[in-house]
Amino acid sequence: MRLFRLNVRVERALAALSLAGTLGVTCVHADPLGLPKVPIPIDNPQTPEKIALGDKLFHDQRFSIDGTVSCATCHNEKKAFTDSPLKTSEGHAKLTGTRNAPTVINAAYFTTMFWDGRSSSLEDQSQFPMINPVEMGLPNHDPVLKIVREDPAYVDGFKKAFNKSGKDVTMEEVKKAIAAFERTVVSGDSPFDKWYFGGDANAISAQAKRGFDVFIGQGRCVSCHAVEQTQALFTDNKFHNIGVGINRIQGDVPRLAGEFLKAKAAGADVDKSVLGDPKSSDLGRFAVTDSLDEIGGFKTSTLRNIAQTAPYMHDGSLKTLKDVVKHYNEGGKSPGDPNPVNPYLSGGIRPLNLTDQQIDDLVAFMETLTSPSFATAQSK
């Protein structure tokens, strides 16, 4: 079976797992059609025990202040590991932040985490939602450590996975276990993969094939949503200002950016700032790098399983794939938006002059990127 099928309870996924050394990383030999091998950090090798432990941690609601929210609350496997159809996820006490929950599927291939790339790895990323005021709401990680050090199931799990127990268990082990589980959430073998990489001429429709021609041609989508000879991540792992969010605050950017830098210099928590204030959120990658060139820039999303993860963009502001294509077709401005295109727009964003038929064809192509595991994850 070519697809490394998702198995949130681990056993079947682990049957396909083997490790091989490379310079700096090891890789999962899962051979999903259309995807490369999963990179594994040398300091966090995959083991069945660690992945099973990470699965348990990922689904544990006790790591939230009111016992109602886990990682899986906003990254639900029944919704292609998103919180669709919510624009922004609901944390404890029904609080909402500013960002749409990105899928965990194939996050193993991302070089940075979060929409603005403020974490460099799955391990690093996993610690922040627990202590964000609008997500899981804990004041610090002490309650997490108390649970994993005292709960008999966790005591056994950490002993098996890390040969540690009691106070020897730290957040480092918690982070590594969660990340190990997330690296099993890998999905390829979509109809597109069967057509493009597998040579099955009948795997996708004639309309979808026309849409792919638009994707790599006039639409220039492939410039950021990468497709290579033997694999397709459908992301360049880079950051771009495409006119979402930033258009509406562009006149206030100098003041907002200045105030953000002052607050950051005074010790403000970037993670809490961007999820707590919509205007700070729309500053994008700038909030991480302080670079004016990255104002309004957000990470290129993978398009795999995209038909299952509406709404779209960092703020969930575009409801459908057709809305997304129309936004790009207008050169970084959604139809009906009274705001002009912002002056910080990335250079490649300009009107595409696509016809209505080409737009429909492009949407049909993107719908072929759904893997069998998620074909009925939720209605479109």
N, C-alpha and C positions, 0 to 999 in steps of 0.2 A: 504494500500500500504506500503510494508516494506521499500522501499527505500526512504530515505529523499532526494527527488529529488532537484537538484539545481534549484533555481529560482532567477536569478539576479535582478529581480524587486521585490523580497521579499514577495509579498502577499501570494503565495501558500506555501512558506517555513514557514511563520509565522503561518499558519493554523495548522501546526504540532507541534508548540512550546508550551512547558509548563516548569515550573521551579520547582526545588525541592532543598531544602537545604541539604548540606553535610558539613563536617568539612573543611572549607576553600574555597569550591567551590560550585556552583550549576551546574546542568547538564541539557542539552537539552534532552527531552524525545522524540527522533525521531525514535528510533529503526530501524536503517538501518541494514539490514542483513549483518553480518560479522564485524560490528563495534560496539564499546562501545558507551555509551552516551557521548556527547560532554561536556568536562569540561568547566565551565564558571567561571571566577574570581568573587569572592564575591563583589569586588568594581566596577564591570562593568557588571551588570545583563543585559540580553537581553530584549529589548522592541521593539515592531513594529516600533515605531518612531525612535529609535536609529539606527536600522538596515536599515531602508529606508534612513536615513541621511548618513550612512556609504556607502551605495550603490552609492549615488550621489557623495560623496567625492572621492570614488574609481575611478570613471569614468571622473573626471573633469580635463581637460587638462590645465586649467588656472594655475594649481599649478606647471607648468614648466616655465622655463625662456622665452621660445619662444611660449608658448601656444600650443605645439604640442604633449606633452607626459602626459599621466596619468598613474596611477597604472595599469589600464586595457590595456595599450599599450603593456606592457611586460608580462602581465598575462591576456591573452585574453580568454574569456569564449568560443569562437569558436575554440580555440586550446587547450582545456582542461586546461585553465588558465596558459598556458605557452606562449612562443614566438616561438614555433616550426614553421619552421625548422631551425631557426637561431642558430648558435653556441653560440653566446653571443648577448644580446639584443642591439638594437639601441636606444640611448637616444636622447636628443635634438641635433640638428645639425648633426644627423646621427653618433654621437660619440658612440663608443663601449667600454665596459669594459672588464673584464677578466673572468666573471662568467656566466654560463648558467642560464637562469631564471627558478627556480624551480616552480612546480605547487603550486597554492594556495589550490587546492582540498585537504581536510583533514589536512591542516596545523593546524587546531584547536587542533589536537592531538599531535603536536610537542612540545617538552619541551624546545627547543631553536630554534631560527630562523636564516636564512642565512646558507650557506654551512659550515661556520666555527663556527656557534653558537654564534656569537658575540652579539646577542640580546636574551633576556630571555623570551620575550612574543610577541604576535602579536601587542599589543599596542606599545611597545618599537620599534619594527621593522618598523612600518609604517611611522615614522618620517624621516628616513634617506635617502630614494631615492629622496625626494624633494630637498635636499640640497647637493646631491652628484654631483660633476662636470660633470661626464659622464652619469648621468641618467637624472634627471629633471632640474638640474643646477641652482637652486635658491641660492643666497648668504646666505640667512637665512630664517627663517619661517615668517618673517614680511609680505611678500606679501600674504601668505596663510591666515594669520589672518585678513588682510585688506579685503580680499574677503569674508570670512565667517562672518565678523562683519557687512558688508555693503550690500551684496547681499540680496535682499528681501526674496528670497527662502531659503537662509541659515539662515537668521534672524528668520524666521518662524520655520525652521527645528530644530535649536538649542534650541529655546524656548520650542518646544514640547518635545524634547528628554532630555534636561537637565535643563529646566527652567532657561536658561541663555541667555543674549543678550549683544551686544556691547562689551565693554572691559572685561566683565566678561567671555567671551568665550576665552579660551586659547588653546594651543596645546594639553593639556590633554584631552579636550573634542573631539578635532579632532581625536586624536589617538584612543580614546575609541570607537568612532563611526565607524571608519574604521575597527577596530578589530571585533566589533560586527557583521558587515556585513560579514567579512571573516569567521566567525564561522558558517555562514549558508551555506558555500560552502563545503558541506559534501556529499560524494557519496560512496555507497556500492552496494549491490545487484548485483554483477557481476555474470557471469556464474559460476565462481569458488565458490562464496558464496552459490549459489543455490545448487551446488553439495556437497560441503564440510559441510556447516552448515545447508542447507535446505533439504538434503537427496534426491535430484533429480539426479538419476544415469545417466540420459541422458543429463544433462546440459552441460557437456564438453565431448570432444572426447576421444577416447582410447589413442591417441597420447599425449594429454594434461595430462591425468592421469599418463602415463609413465613419462612425464616431471615432474610432482609433486613428483613422487618417487625419481627422480634425485635431485630435489630441497631439499627434506628433508633427502636425503641419501648421495650418493657419491659426489654430488655437494656442500653439506654443506651450501647452500644458506640460509637456515633457521636459521643458527647461528646468522645472523645479521638482516635478513628480517623476523621478528618474525611472527609465526602463533601459536595461542593458541587454547584452547578447544572451546571457544565460540566466538572468535573474531580474527581478523588478521589485524594489522596495517602495516605489511610488513616493519617495521623498528624497530630497537632497540633504536633509538634516541641517538645513540652513534657515536663516531668518529673513523675512521679507515684509516690507510695509505694502500691503495690498489695498489699503484704504478702508479697512474695517475698524470701526471705533474711533480711530484717530481723526477721521474726517470731521466728526462732530465736535471735537475739542481743539481743532488745529489753531484757532485764534488765541487759545489760552495756554498753548504749549510752552512758550518761554517762561511764564510764571510757574506753571505746574512742574516743569523740569527743574527749575531753580529751587523751588520749595522741596521737591523730592530729594535733590542732592543734599540740601542742608539737613533734612531729617535723617537721611542715611548716614551722613557724617557724624550726626549726634547719636548714632546707635540704633536707629529705627530698624525693625525687622522687615526685610524685603518681602518675605513670604506672607507675613500678616498684612503688609501695606497693600500689595497688589490684589489680595483677595478681599480686602475690606473696603477699598475705595475704587469705584468704577473709573474715575478719571486717571488715577495712578495706574490702574490696570491697563488702560489703553496706551500708556507710554511704551508698553511692550518690552523688547529686549534692552532698551535704554535703562530700565530699572535695574538691570543686572550689570551692564558694562559701563554705564555712565557715558557712552559714546553717542554724540548727537547724530551720527550716521545711522544709528539703529533705533531712532525714535519711531514708535508705531510698528516695529518689526516683530513678527511672530513666527514660530517654527512651522515649516511646511508639514502639513499633516500627511500621513500615509493615506492613500485612497483605497487600500484593501478593506473590503467589507463596508465601504462608505455608504452604500444604500441602506444599511441597517443602523446607522448611527446619527440620524438627524436629531436636532438641528445642527447647523454647521457654523464654523469659525470659532475664534477663541471665546466669543461672548454668546454663542448660540443664536446670533441675530438673524441668520438666514435659514428659513424653514425647510427648503427643499433643494435638491441638487440643481434643479432648473434655476432657482433663485441665485445659486452660487455662480452658475455659468453666465447668467445675465449680468451679475456684478462684474465679472471679468470682461465680459463683452463691452461693457460701458467704460472700460479702462480704469477700474477701481472705484466705481461709484454705482450703487444699486439704483435701479429705476425708481423714480419718485423721491429719492433722497434730496432734500433741499440744499444740502451742504456741497460745496465744491470739492474737487479732489484736493487732498492735502499736499503741500509743497515738499513733504518728506517722502513721497511715494517712491518705491523702488523703481529703478530705471526700466525694467522690462514690462512694467504694467502700463498698458496703453490700449485704446479701443481695438477690438478684434474684427469687427464688421462681419460677424457670423450671421447667417440667415436663421430664421426660426427652425427650418429643417435641420440645419447643422447643429443647433442647440439641442434639439431632440435626439439627434444621432449621438451626440457627445454624452448625454445622460444615459442613453441605452448602453453605450460602451462601459461607463462607470458601473452600471448595474451588473456587468459580467465579472466584476472583481470580488463578488461575494463567494466565499468558500463554502463547501457543502455543510460544514459544521454550523454555519450561521445563516443558511439560506432562508430559514423561517424564524430567525431570531426575533423579528417583530415586523409588523406590516410597514410598508413603505409609505 
